[in-house]
Amino acid sequence: MLEPDGFFRELEIEFLLHELKDPISIIETGMRSLLEKPEKYGDLSARQAKTLRRTLRNTRKVRDMVNGLLEIGRSEAGRFVCRRFSPAPTVFAVVLDALEIMGKYIPEPGKMDENAQTISAMQAACATQQIFVTLDSGIEQVEMLQDEVKFRQIVGNLLKNALFHRKDRIDLQLTTCDGAFCVEIADDGPGIEPEHQQMIFQRYAQVAETASSRKGHGLGLAGALILARSLGGDIVVSSVKGRGATFSLNLPCTLEREIL
């Protein structure tokens, strides 16, 4: 029995996305080599180094987009790779990575490792970019048995959405409740009308009044919701027009389903 045409189109798209990973990796490796090995490739001028760093950030952004789409496909196919990890430092790592990719925070050489040593140091690094993080007592000791790659994708998409829409600041809160890890991300942007709050989670959907200014394709929030629900959690938005938006992610600390 032949599969429907839609199945083959989806398979073809997933195959093409998978094949993009190798050339993206080669481009990224080449740029990193030019930046990190002057003794082999020669010194760069300040302008050349700046251009390469900007290009490298955007290459990483493309890589993350490809990986994100592939993870959505894996979620819809019911495939997960679980491991134990600490969600609090993982969230901070995602925040700093998102800032770097978007060109809003570029750690000096060696600074990323230094900032990653303690939660307080990472809080301070985030605060310099007007991202203020509060944590429940004891949150540093919390462990999750979940698909960490998908967890990072969800938090990253929510954070990049907040970074795009904020005016001045983002407030991020990490808590636990009833066996779930909760991430709340609030921006002080334009907010979302009640009638649009479900539409923003639909694939390729964008609010009409902001669609002309957006550079994305309406996939980030839709993908984040698919991933969250595949991991047994959910995302809820609350917003008042003109007073920002808050996205709340709740994920069980342990994924209670068959892992493939």
C-alpha positions in Angstrom: 0.0 0.0 0.0 1.4 3.4 -1.1 1.8 6.1 1.5 -0.1 9.4 0.8 1.8 12.1 -1.1 2.0 14.2 2.1 4.0 11.6 3.8 6.7 11.6 1.1 6.8 15.4 1.1 7.4 15.4 4.8 10.1 12.7 4.5 11.8 14.7 1.7 11.8 17.8 3.8 13.3 16.0 6.8 15.9 14.4 4.6 16.9 17.8 3.1 17.1 19.3 6.6 19.3 16.4 7.7 21.6 16.8 4.7 22.0 20.5 5.5 23.8 19.7 8.8 27.1 18.7 7.2 27.7 21.8 5.0 26.7 24.0 8.0 29.1 22.2 10.2 31.9 22.6 7.7 31.2 26.4 7.3 31.2 26.8 11.1 34.4 24.8 11.6 36.1 26.9 8.9 35.2 30.2 10.5 36.2 29.0 13.9 39.6 27.9 12.6 40.2 31.3 11.1 39.3 33.0 14.4 41.0 30.6 16.8 44.2 29.6 14.9 46.0 32.7 13.8 49.3 30.8 14.0 48.1 28.6 11.2 45.9 30.9 9.1 47.4 34.3 9.8 46.3 37.3 11.8 43.0 39.0 11.1 42.3 42.7 11.2 39.7 43.9 13.7 37.2 44.4 11.0 37.7 41.0 9.5 37.4 39.3 13.0 34.2 41.2 13.7 32.7 40.2 10.3 33.7 36.5 10.9 32.2 36.5 14.4 28.9 38.0 13.1 28.9 35.4 10.3 29.6 32.6 12.8 26.8 33.7 15.0 24.3 33.5 12.1 25.7 30.2 11.0 25.0 28.9 14.5 21.5 30.3 14.2 20.9 28.4 11.0 22.3 25.2 12.6 20.0 25.7 15.6 17.0 26.2 13.3 17.7 23.0 11.4 18.2 21.1 14.6 15.0 22.6 16.0 12.9 21.4 13.0 14.5 18.0 13.1 13.6 17.8 16.9 10.0 18.7 16.2 9.9 15.8 13.7 11.4 13.4 16.2 8.8 14.5 18.8 5.9 13.9 16.5 7.4 10.5 15.7 7.6 9.8 19.4 11.4 9.5 19.6 13.3 10.8 22.6 16.8 10.6 24.1 16.7 11.0 27.9 19.4 11.6 30.3 19.8 13.1 33.8 20.8 16.8 33.9 20.4 19.9 36.1 17.9 22.2 34.5 18.9 25.4 36.2 22.4 25.7 34.8 21.1 24.4 31.5 18.6 27.3 31.3 21.4 29.8 32.0 23.6 28.2 29.3 20.7 28.5 26.9 20.2 32.2 27.8 23.8 33.1 27.3 23.9 31.1 24.0 20.8 32.8 22.7 22.2 36.2 23.5 25.5 35.4 21.8 23.7 34.1 18.7 21.5 37.2 18.5 24.5 39.4 18.8 23.3 40.9 22.1 26.0 39.4 24.3 29.4 38.2 23.1 31.6 36.7 25.8 35.2 37.6 25.7 37.6 34.6 25.2 37.6 32.5 28.3 34.7 34.4 29.9 32.0 31.8 29.0 33.7 29.1 31.2 34.2 31.6 34.0 30.6 32.6 33.9 29.4 29.0 33.9 31.2 28.2 37.1 28.4 29.3 39.5 24.7 30.2 39.3 25.4 33.6 40.8 28.0 34.4 38.2 25.5 33.5 35.4 22.8 35.6 37.0 25.2 38.5 37.0 26.1 37.9 33.3 22.4 37.8 32.4 21.7 41.0 34.4 24.2 43.0 32.3 21.8 42.4 29.4 18.7 43.3 31.4 17.6 39.7 31.9 16.8 39.2 35.6 16.6 35.7 36.9 15.0 34.6 40.2 15.2 31.0 41.5 13.4 28.9 44.1 15.5 27.9 47.0 17.3 24.6 46.3 16.6 24.8 42.6 20.3 24.1 41.9 20.0 20.6 43.3 17.0 19.7 41.1 17.6 17.0 38.5 15.5 16.1 35.5 15.3 12.8 33.5 14.2 14.3 30.3 15.3 14.9 26.7 17.8 17.7 27.3 18.1 18.6 23.6 14.4 19.2 23.3 14.3 21.1 26.7 17.0 23.4 25.4 15.1 24.0 22.1 11.9 24.9 24.0 13.6 27.4 26.4 15.7 28.8 23.6 12.6 29.5 21.4 10.7 31.1 24.3 13.7 33.3 25.2 14.4 34.4 21.6 10.7 35.4 21.3 11.0 37.5 24.5 14.3 39.1 23.3 12.6 40.1 20.0 9.6 41.7 21.7 11.0 43.2 24.9 11.4 47.0 25.3 13.9 47.0 28.1 13.9 43.9 30.2 13.1 40.2 30.6 12.2 38.6 33.9 12.9 34.9 34.1 11.8 32.7 37.0 12.7 29.1 37.7 10.6 27.1 40.2 9.4 23.6 40.9 5.9 22.4 41.7 4.4 18.9 42.1 7.2 17.1 40.4 7.4 19.6 37.5 10.1 22.1 36.6 8.7 25.5 35.7 10.3 28.3 33.6 8.5 31.6 33.4 9.7 34.2 30.9 8.1 37.6 31.0 8.9 40.5 28.6 7.8 44.1 28.7 6.9 44.3 25.1 3.7 45.2 23.3 1.7 42.3 24.6 -0.8 40.1 22.8 -4.5 40.6 22.3 -6.6 37.8 23.9 -8.0 36.7 20.5 -4.4 36.2 19.3 -3.0 34.2 22.2 -3.8 30.8 20.7 -3.0 31.7 17.2 0.6 32.5 18.0 1.1 28.8 18.7 0.0 27.7 15.2 2.6 26.9 12.6 3.3 29.8 10.2 0.8 32.1 12.0 1.8 35.6 12.8 -0.2 38.5 14.4 -1.1 40.8 11.5 0.0 44.0 13.2 3.6 42.7 13.7 4.0 40.3 10.8 5.5 42.9 8.5 8.3 43.6 10.9 9.1 40.0 11.9 12.0 38.2 10.3 10.8 34.7 11.3 8.2 32.4 9.9 5.9 31.7 12.8 7.5 28.4 13.7 9.3 29.1 17.0 6.4 29.2 19.4 4.6 26.5 17.5 7.6 24.2 17.7 8.1 25.0 21.4 4.6 23.9 22.2 4.9 20.7 20.1 8.1 19.8 22.0 6.7 20.7 25.4 3.6 18.6 25.0 5.7 15.7 23.6 7.7 15.7 26.9 4.5 15.6 29.0 4.4 19.4 29.7 2.7 22.5 28.3 3.2 26.2 27.6 0.7 28.8 28.7 0.7 32.5 27.8 -0.8 35.4 29.7 -0.7 38.9 28.4 -2.4 42.3 28.5 -2.1 44.4 25.4 0.6 47.1 25.9 1.9 45.5 29.1 4.1 42.6 27.9 3.6 38.8 27.8 4.5 36.0 30.1 5.1 32.5 28.8 5.1 29.7 31.4 6.7 26.3 30.6 5.9 23.4 32.9 7.7 20.0 32.3 7.6 16.9 34.5 11.0 16.3 36.0 10.7 12.7 34.7 9.4 11.8 31.3 6.8 9.1 31.9 6.5 7.4 28.5 8.3 4.9 26.3 11.7 6.2 25.2 12.9 5.1 21.7 
